[in-house]
Amino acid sequence: MRVALATLLVLVLAPLLNLLLAVPLPAFAAALTAPETSAALRTSALASLCAIFVAAALGVPGGYVLARSRGVWRTLALLALTVPLALPPVASGIALLGLFGTRRPLGAFLSAHGVAVVDTFGGVTIAEFFVAGSVVAIAATAAFSGVDRRLEEAARTLGAGPLRVLRTISIPLAAPGIAAGILLAWLRALGEYGATSLVAYHPTSLPIELVVALSADGVERALALAEAFAILATLAILLAALVRRRLV
């Protein structure tokens, strides 16, 4: 078993360590400070934060409802939330184009009223929400399912209302799982390429800029941008681990 674990770690860490060591610091700094990289990073950061804010606002209460529900409709709801996670990203982009494309009924209606989705910042946000938003709801469902319902019942017996029980008992106990789900969803949204490239190639997000850099400037600049992704993901995971230790 230890050999299996060691082999797994080598297979995972070898490409990451090579990525971190492959790019000299001056080339890394030059790639990050390029105007197109700064613009792409700003687009990805803002769009992913908007997408995850909506996902958290809807997914946390939705996860609580699912965790406290039973029956066929709960199973169907969880199935519906899981489908976007199982779709290939390109298929997700095509599904969104089928809804928001300017020649589709909804897309044409929005365009007629001055609301554009394709090739806009809103399109980037919608694509990232579609591929990653369900993670928050599924994680929240699992986290709330792990909360001892006897504690909630005891609080209600002592006169606490539903919102107070949710705020003082359910959410604090489920917070570590919810936080982990939000982090994973954010990282998934930040790195989304397939759906975003179909729905909104412009404004350019960081994953799209990485592919553009690879095709236009060669592997060196692409390696620098990939290294930036790896560093950002590592910092986010370390921050999440710290927050989780404080919440538990």
N, C-alpha and C positions, 0 to 999 in steps of 0.2 A: 504493500500500500504506500509505503514511503517512496518507493521508486516511482510509482505512478504519480504521486504528488510532485516529486522533483522534476519528472519529465514534463508535467503540465506547466510548472512554473518556468522551466527553460523555454518551452515553446511559446509561452505568452510574453516573457520578459525579453527574450533575445531580439525580436524586431523592435520593441520599444527602446531598449538600451542602444541598439544600433542607430535608431532614429535620433535619439538625444545626442549621440556622439558624432553623427555624420556631418553636421553643418557647423562650420566655424562661427564663432560668436559675431564677427563683423558681418558675415553674410546673413546670419539670423537677424541681427538688428536692422540691416538694410531692407530685408524682406518685410519686416514688421512695420517699418516706418514709411514704406512706400504709400503714396496717396490712395491708390486703389485698394491696398490692403486695409488701411484705416477706415475707408468708406465701407468696405465689406464687413469688417469687424463690427462697426457701429450698427449696420443693418441687422446682422445676425444677433447681436446682443439685445437690441431693442425689440426685434420681432419675437425672439425666443422668450424674453421676459413677459411681453404682452400675451403670448400664447399660454404660458404657464400660469399667469395671473388668472386668466379666464378658466383654465383647466382646474386650478385650485378652488376658485369661487364656485364652480359647478360640481367638481368631482368630490370634494370633501363632504358636503351635505348629501350629495347623491350616494356616496359610498356608505354613509351612515344609514340612509334609507334601505339600501340593499343589504347591509349587514343585519338589519333588524327585520328583514322580510323573509318569507318562505314561499314556496310554490313555483309553478311553472314560469310565471312572468319574471321572477328573479333570475332563473336560469337563462331565459331568453335575453334579459337585459345584459347580463354578464357576457353572453355569447356575442351580442351586438357590439359591446365595448371591446371585445377581444379581436374582432375581425380586422379592424384597421392595423392592429399590431402584426397580424399574420400576412397581410397583403404585401407583395413586393412594392417598394416605394414608387416605382414607375406606374404601377397599377393604381396606386393612391392618387397620383397626379392626374391620370386619365379620368378617374372617377370625379375628381374635383373640376376638371375641365368640362366634363359632361354636364356639370351642374352650373358652373359659373362662366363658361365660355360665352363669348359675345353673340354667338349664333344659337345658343340654347335659350329656352324660354326665360328662366330666371336671370341669366346673364344679360339677355337683351333688355329685360325689364329694368334691371339695375342700371345698365348703361343709359337707357332712356331717361332715367332720373338722376343722371350725373354721378353714379356710383360705379367705379371701375374696380375690378378684382384682379384680372389678368395683368401681369407685368406691373404690379403696384406693391407698395409696402404692405398693404392689407392682404394681398395675395400671398406674400411670404408668410405672414402671420397665420393665415387660415391653413396653409399647407402644413406648417409646423404644428399647429394645434391638432390637425386631423391625424397626423402620424404619431403624436406623442401624448395628446391630452388624456386618452383612455388610461394611461399608466397611473395617473393620479387617482382616478376613481377606483381602479382595481386594487391599488395599494391601500387606499382608504377603507375599502370594503374589508380587506384582510385585517387591517389594523383594528377597526371597530369590532370585528368578529372576535378578536382576541380579548376584548374588554369584558370583565366579569359582570354580567348583567345584574347580579345580586347587589353590587355596589350602586348601580343606578336605581334599582328598586328601593334600596334602603334610603337613598336620598329623597326619592319621591314620597316615601312614607313619612319622612321628617318635614315634608311640606315644600320641597323644592319643585319648581315648575320644570317643564321639559327643556326650555332654553337654558335654564340655570344648570340642570343636570348635564346637558351637552357641554356647556362652557366650563364647568368646574370639575367634571369627572371624566366624561367620555373622551373629549378632545385631549386633555392632558395625558391620559393613559395611552391613547392611540398616537400621540404626537411623534414618537420616534419612527413608526412605520409610515406615517403620512409624510414626514420630512424626507425619508429615503425615497418614497415614490415621487415627490416633487423634484428632487435632485435628478433622479434617473430620467424623468420626463424632460427636464430642462436640457440635460446633456443630449438626449435623443433629438430634441427640437433643434438645438444649436448645430448638430452635425448633419441634419437632414439635407440631402442633395436631390434624390430622385423626384419626389413630388414637387419640391420647390422649383427645380429647373424647368418643369413643364408648366407650372402655374404662373411663376413669376421669375423668369431668368434675370429680369431687371426690376428693381435695384438688385445688384449682385450681392448675394450673401457670401459668407466666408467659405463654405464648401464649394460653391460654384467658382469662386475666385481661385481656389486651390486647383480645380480642374483646368481653368483657363491658364493659370500659371504653368501647369505641366505641359499643356499643348503649345503655349506660346513661348515660354522662356526656358523650358527644359526642367530636368528633374531637381536641380539644385534649389531653385526658388520654391518649388512644390514641397521639397523636403523641409524647408524652413517653415512653411505654413503648417505642414503636418506636425512638426515639432511643437509649434505654438498650440495646436489643438491638444496634443498629448500633455503639455505642461498645464494648460487650462483645465483639462479633465482631472489631472492629478490633484491640483489645488482645490478644485471643487469637491472631490471625494474626501480629501483630508479635512476640509472645512465641515463637510457633512458628518464625518466621524466625530469631530470635536463637538458639534452641536448635539449629536446623538448621545454622547457621553454625558452631556449636561442635562439632557431631557430624561434619560433613564434613571 
